[in-house]
């Protein structure tokens, strides 16, 4: 897990971690930022220092392929084949948090979700 908003493309022609700009890159960045700005820890860009000390996401967002290459990912497929704008929101460094921690996740992401929905 991580704490970041990832946007297309997740794959690049060379199959390496390299920025892969979609035709709607500016829109995807706006959508991603609308979410991350409302989550202080996400927006700071270094959420998982204990697990990934060198990982940094400027303003809590990343182009998927720049982070790591994912050929055939769902958000790219939806964008290319259905014109659906999809982002992947990673909510925390722990992939499977304990049930008692879920209210904390809600509080950290409630404003982000509302801001994200306003983008429609």
GROMACS elastic network, one bead per residue, 0.5 to 0.9 nm:
[ bonds ]
;  ai    aj funct       b0    kb
    1    48     6  0.87616   500
    1    90     6  0.64419   500
    1    91     6  0.74759   500
    1    92     6  0.57696   500
    1    94     6  0.55353   500
    1    96     6  0.85475   500
    2    47     6  0.70089   500
    2    48     6  0.65348   500
    2    89     6  0.89464   500
    2    90     6  0.54419   500
    2    91     6  0.65100   500
    2    94     6  0.73162   500
    2    95     6  0.78941   500
    3    41     6  0.79728   500
    3    42     6  0.55079   500
    3    43     6  0.89215   500
    3    45     6  0.81257   500
    3    46     6  0.83172   500
    3    47     6  0.59122   500
    3    48     6  0.75251   500
    3    60     6  0.72745   500
    3    61     6  0.88924   500
    3    89     6  0.75512   500
    3    91     6  0.50344   500
    3    93     6  0.61601   500
    4    32     6  0.86999   500
    4    36     6  0.73161   500
    4    42     6  0.59495   500
    4    43     6  0.80617   500
    4    45     6  0.76421   500
    4    47     6  0.82775   500
    4    57     6  0.72283   500
    4    59     6  0.87781   500
    4    60     6  0.50038   500
    4    61     6  0.53507   500
    4    62     6  0.71201   500
    4    88     6  0.82592   500
    4    89     6  0.60655   500
    4    90     6  0.52304   500
    4    91     6  0.70477   500
    4    92     6  0.81141   500
    5    32     6  0.55592   500
    5    33     6  0.79561   500
    5    35     6  0.75814   500
    5    36     6  0.69070   500
    5    42     6  0.84656   500
    5    60     6  0.64449   500
    5    62     6  0.63263   500
    5    63     6  0.85352   500
    5    64     6  0.89399   500
    5    87     6  0.67505   500
    5    88     6  0.57611   500
    5    90     6  0.61920   500
    5    91     6  0.86069   500
    6     9     6  0.89525   500
    6    10     6  0.83171   500
    6    32     6  0.72321   500
    6    60     6  0.88395   500
    6    61     6  0.58686   500
    6    63     6  0.56061   500
    6    64     6  0.52810   500
    6    67     6  0.83918   500
    6    87     6  0.57462   500
    6    88     6  0.50523   500
    6    89     6  0.63052   500
    6    90     6  0.77814   500
    7    10     6  0.72483   500
    7    25     6  0.83345   500
    7    28     6  0.60975   500
    7    29     6  0.73491   500
    7    31     6  0.88139   500
    7    32     6  0.71209   500
    7    61     6  0.78331   500
    7    62     6  0.64585   500
    7    63     6  0.50941   500
    7    64     6  0.55533   500
    7    65     6  0.87664   500
    7    75     6  0.78600   500
    7    76     6  0.87557   500
    7    85     6  0.89262   500
    7    86     6  0.71839   500
    7    88     6  0.64574   500
    7    89     6  0.88099   500
    8    11     6  0.79359   500
    8    20     6  0.74313   500
    8    21     6  0.72733   500
    8    22     6  0.63624   500
    8    24     6  0.88950   500
    8    25     6  0.76202   500
    8    28     6  0.74149   500
    8    62     6  0.89661   500
    8    63     6  0.60183   500
    8    64     6  0.57659   500
    8    65     6  0.75454   500
    8    75     6  0.67301   500
    8    76     6  0.59086   500
    8    79     6  0.80393   500
    8    85     6  0.86689   500
    8    86     6  0.77904   500
    8    87     6  0.70878   500
    8    88     6  0.89834   500
    9    12     6  0.72088   500
    9    19     6  0.80694   500
    9    20     6  0.54139   500
    9    21     6  0.62825   500
    9    22     6  0.59570   500
    9    25     6  0.87062   500
    9    63     6  0.65450   500
    9    64     6  0.57626   500
    9    65     6  0.59949   500
    9    66     6  0.87784   500
    9    69     6  0.89987   500
    9    70     6  0.88740   500
    9    73     6  0.89311   500
    9    75     6  0.78932   500
    9    76     6  0.58248   500
    9    79     6  0.89140   500
   10    19     6  0.87631   500
   10    20     6  0.72029   500
   10    63     6  0.69560   500
   10    66     6  0.77090   500
   10    67     6  0.83083   500
   10    68     6  0.73774   500
   10    69     6  0.57412   500
   10    70     6  0.52636   500
   10    71     6  0.68862   500
   10    72     6  0.82716   500
   10    73     6  0.67421   500
   10    75     6  0.77526   500
   10    76     6  0.64896   500
   11    14     6  0.84887   500
   11    15     6  0.66684   500
   11    16     6  0.80718   500
   11    17     6  0.83002   500
   11    18     6  0.85503   500
   11    19     6  0.88699   500
   11    20     6  0.68137   500
   11    64     6  0.72217   500
   11    65     6  0.50200   500
   11    66     6  0.86436   500
   11    68     6  0.81713   500
   11    69     6  0.50598   500
   11    70     6  0.51773   500
   11    71     6  0.50464   500
   11    72     6  0.74240   500
   11    73     6  0.77602   500
   11    76     6  0.78226   500
   12    15     6  0.54426   500
   12    16     6  0.68500   500
   12    17     6  0.78349   500
   12    18     6  0.69198   500
   12    19     6  0.76538   500
   12    20     6  0.55406   500
   12    21     6  0.88386   500
   12    65     6  0.62804   500
   12    66     6  0.88240   500
   12    69     6  0.69478   500
   12    70     6  0.84450   500
   12    71     6  0.78199   500
   13    16     6  0.80984   500
   13    20     6  0.84802   500
   14    17     6  0.86263   500
   14    18     6  0.82855   500
   15    18     6  0.82548   500
   15    65     6  0.85158   500
   15    69     6  0.61531   500
   15    70     6  0.82001   500
   15    71     6  0.76488   500
   16    65     6  0.74484   500
   16    66     6  0.81134   500
   16    68     6  0.72372   500
   16    69     6  0.57764   500
   17    20     6  0.87801   500
   17    64     6  0.84726   500
   17    65     6  0.53103   500
   17    67     6  0.59888   500
   17    69     6  0.53452   500
   18    63     6  0.87437   500
   18    64     6  0.88278   500
   18    65     6  0.56007   500
   18    67     6  0.76004   500
   18    68     6  0.78311   500
   18    69     6  0.77955   500
   19    62     6  0.89562   500
   19    63     6  0.62195   500
   19    64     6  0.76808   500
   19    65     6  0.56282   500
   19    67     6  0.80837   500
   20    63     6  0.70052   500
   20    64     6  0.77776   500
   20    65     6  0.58131   500
   20    66     6  0.68511   500
   21    24     6  0.79758   500
   21    25     6  0.58223   500
   21    63     6  0.77376   500
   21    65     6  0.89169   500
   22    25     6  0.50011   500
   22    26     6  0.87147   500
   22    28     6  0.86264   500
   23    26     6  0.82818   500
   24    27     6  0.54051   500
   24    28     6  0.63382   500
   24    29     6  0.87626   500
   24    85     6  0.89920   500
   25    28     6  0.50977   500
   25    29     6  0.61499   500
   25    30     6  0.86367   500
   25    63     6  0.88788   500
   26    29     6  0.50948   500
   26    30     6  0.62100   500
   26    31     6  0.86989   500
   27    30     6  0.50462   500
   27    31     6  0.62164   500
   27    32     6  0.85872   500
   28    31     6  0.51050   500
   28    32     6  0.60936   500
   28    33     6  0.85108   500
   28    85     6  0.76438   500
   28    86     6  0.83505   500
   28    87     6  0.76453   500
   29    32     6  0.50830   500
   29    33     6  0.60017   500
   29    34     6  0.84717   500
   29    61     6  0.76378   500
   29    62     6  0.83636   500
   29    63     6  0.84682   500
   30    33     6  0.51551   500
   30    34     6  0.60594   500
   30    35     6  0.88041   500
   30   119     6  0.87994   500
   31    34     6  0.51661   500
   31    35     6  0.67072   500
   31    36     6  0.89613   500
   31    87     6  0.81927   500
   31   116     6  0.67119   500
   31   119     6  0.69213   500
   32    35     6  0.54177   500
   32    36     6  0.63099   500
   32    37     6  0.86660   500
   32    60     6  0.82881   500
   32    61     6  0.61276   500
   32    62     6  0.83566   500
   32    87     6  0.73059   500
   32    88     6  0.89788   500
   32    89     6  0.85015   500
   32   116     6  0.81033   500
   33    37     6  0.57368   500
   33    38     6  0.85911   500
   33    43     6  0.82384   500
   33    59     6  0.72234   500
   33    60     6  0.75779   500
   33    61     6  0.67393   500
   33   116     6  0.88387   500
   34    37     6  0.57987   500
   34    38     6  0.71896   500
   34   112     6  0.71372   500
   34   113     6  0.89557   500
   34   115     6  0.60684   500
   34   116     6  0.56987   500
   34   118     6  0.89151   500
   34   119     6  0.76989   500
   35    38     6  0.58896   500
   35    39     6  0.71295   500
   35    43     6  0.88940   500
   35    89     6  0.87403   500
   35   109     6  0.83765   500
   35   111     6  0.81814   500
   35   113     6  0.65572   500
   35   114     6  0.84379   500
   35   115     6  0.62894   500
   35   116     6  0.53339   500
   36    39     6  0.52183   500
   36    40     6  0.74278   500
   36    41     6  0.85844   500
   36    42     6  0.57634   500
   36    43     6  0.51247   500
   36    44     6  0.89185   500
   36    59     6  0.69599   500
   36    60     6  0.57035   500
   36    61     6  0.70126   500
   36   109     6  0.89910   500
   36   112     6  0.66313   500
   37    40     6  0.66286   500
   37    42     6  0.77237   500
   37    43     6  0.54997   500
   37    44     6  0.89604   500
   37    59     6  0.74019   500
   37    60     6  0.79582   500
   37   112     6  0.73539   500
   38    42     6  0.84149   500
   38    43     6  0.76451   500
   38   108     6  0.83433   500
   38   109     6  0.75277   500
   38   110     6  0.85900   500
   38   111     6  0.58598   500
   38   113     6  0.85716   500
   38   115     6  0.75537   500
   39    42     6  0.53323   500
   39    43     6  0.60477   500
   39    44     6  0.87271   500
   39    60     6  0.87779   500
   39   108     6  0.60299   500
   39   109     6  0.62507   500
   39   110     6  0.87930   500
   39   111     6  0.75870   500
   39   112     6  0.61840   500
   40    43     6  0.51806   500
   40    44     6  0.63214   500
   40   108     6  0.81247   500
   41    44     6  0.53663   500
   41    45     6  0.71827   500
   41    46     6  0.78075   500
   41    47     6  0.62732   500
   41    60     6  0.82290   500
   41   108     6  0.85310   500
   42    45     6  0.56266   500
   42    46     6  0.74340   500
   42    47     6  0.62597   500
   42    57     6  0.85778   500
   42    59     6  0.73214   500
   42    61     6  0.82137   500
   42    91     6  0.86006   500
   42    92     6  0.88058   500
   43    46     6  0.84104   500
   43    47     6  0.88170   500
   43    57     6  0.82052   500
   43    58     6  0.75473   500
   43    61     6  0.77059   500
   44    47     6  0.73871   500
   44    56     6  0.87597   500
   44    57     6  0.79583   500
   44    58     6  0.74471   500
   44    59     6  0.58451   500
   44    60     6  0.62334   500
   45    55     6  0.82786   500
   45    56     6  0.52857   500
   45    58     6  0.54316   500
   45    59     6  0.54627   500
   45    61     6  0.76774   500
   46    49     6  0.61861   500
   46    52     6  0.86312   500
   46    53     6  0.80078   500
   46    54     6  0.82574   500
   46    55     6  0.63947   500
   46    57     6  0.65655   500
   46    58     6  0.85835   500
   46    60     6  0.78393   500
   47    50     6  0.87721   500
   47    52     6  0.86763   500
   47    55     6  0.83945   500
   47    56     6  0.80077   500
   47    57     6  0.88268   500
   47    60     6  0.85717   500
   47    92     6  0.79098   500
   47    93     6  0.72033   500
   48    51     6  0.54318   500
   48    52     6  0.56133   500
   48    53     6  0.69566   500
   48    55     6  0.76424   500
   48    56     6  0.89942   500
   48    92     6  0.81681   500
   48    93     6  0.56955   500
   49    52     6  0.51662   500
   49    54     6  0.73121   500
   49    55     6  0.74285   500
   50    53     6  0.59391   500
   51    93     6  0.78974   500
   52    55     6  0.54668   500
   52    56     6  0.88282   500
   53    56     6  0.84020   500
   56    60     6  0.80248   500
   57    61     6  0.56132   500
   57    62     6  0.60719   500
   57    67     6  0.88341   500
   58    61     6  0.61715   500
   58    62     6  0.74341   500
   59    62     6  0.86243   500
   62    65     6  0.84647   500
   62    66     6  0.70383   500
   62    67     6  0.66035   500
   63    66     6  0.53502   500
   63    67     6  0.64993   500
   63    68     6  0.88804   500
   64    67     6  0.52818   500
   64    68     6  0.62255   500
   64    69     6  0.69005   500
   64    70     6  0.76866   500
   64    88     6  0.87736   500
   65    70     6  0.67876   500
   65    71     6  0.89965   500
   66    69     6  0.71205   500
   70    73     6  0.58446   500
   71    76     6  0.87539   500
   72    75     6  0.87267   500
   72    76     6  0.70952   500
   72    77     6  0.67276   500
   73    76     6  0.56126   500
   73    77     6  0.62649   500
   73    78     6  0.87600   500
   74    78     6  0.59919   500
   74    79     6  0.84568   500
   74    86     6  0.85943   500
   75    78     6  0.52411   500
   75    79     6  0.61729   500
   75    80     6  0.86546   500
   75    84     6  0.82399   500
   75    85     6  0.76055   500
   75    86     6  0.52918   500
   75    87     6  0.64619   500
   75    88     6  0.74802   500
   76    79     6  0.50996   500
   76    80     6  0.60644   500
   76    81     6  0.83982   500
   76    85     6  0.87922   500
   76    86     6  0.79090   500
   77    80     6  0.52250   500
   77    81     6  0.57678   500
   77    82     6  0.76828   500
   77    84     6  0.88820   500
   78    81     6  0.53985   500
   78    82     6  0.51392   500
   78    83     6  0.63427   500
   78    84     6  0.53361   500
   78    85     6  0.72405   500
   78    86     6  0.71745   500
   79    82     6  0.58336   500
   79    85     6  0.55223   500
   79    86     6  0.68550   500
   80    83     6  0.59183   500
   80    84     6  0.78416   500
   81    84     6  0.79923   500
   82    85     6  0.88096   500
   90    93     6  0.81672   500
   90    95     6  0.89145   500
   91    94     6  0.85398   500
   91    95     6  0.84187   500
   91   105     6  0.75542   500
   91   109     6  0.80469   500
   92    95     6  0.67544   500
   92    97     6  0.84756   500
   92   105     6  0.82323   500
   94    97     6  0.57813   500
   96    99     6  0.89759   500
   97   100     6  0.82732   500
   97   101     6  0.64262   500
   97   102     6  0.72575   500
   98   101     6  0.54695   500
   98   102     6  0.70821   500
   99   102     6  0.54722   500
   99   103     6  0.83545   500
  100   103     6  0.69642   500
  100   104     6  0.83683   500
  101   104     6  0.54949   500
  101   105     6  0.67463   500
  102   105     6  0.50205   500
  102   106     6  0.62912   500
  102   107     6  0.87821   500
  103   107     6  0.63242   500
  103   108     6  0.86869   500
  104   107     6  0.51692   500
  104   108     6  0.62155   500
  104   109     6  0.86801   500
  105   108     6  0.50811   500
  105   109     6  0.61637   500
  105   110     6  0.83204   500
  106   109     6  0.52500   500
  106   110     6  0.55499   500
  107   110     6  0.54216   500
  107   111     6  0.78061   500
  108   111     6  0.75291   500
  108   112     6  0.78904   500
  109   112     6  0.50153   500
  109   113     6  0.60832   500
  109   114     6  0.86792   500
  110   113     6  0.52791   500
  110   114     6  0.64064   500
  110   115     6  0.87356   500
  111   114     6  0.51297   500
  111   115     6  0.61146   500
  111   116     6  0.84704   500
  112   115     6  0.51424   500
  112   116     6  0.60035   500
  112   117     6  0.86164   500
  113   117     6  0.61833   500
  113   118     6  0.86706   500
  114   117     6  0.51674   500
  114   118     6  0.63435   500
  115   118     6  0.51016   500
  115   119     6  0.68478   500
  116   119     6  0.54619   500
  116   120     6  0.77473   500
  117   120     6  0.58119   500
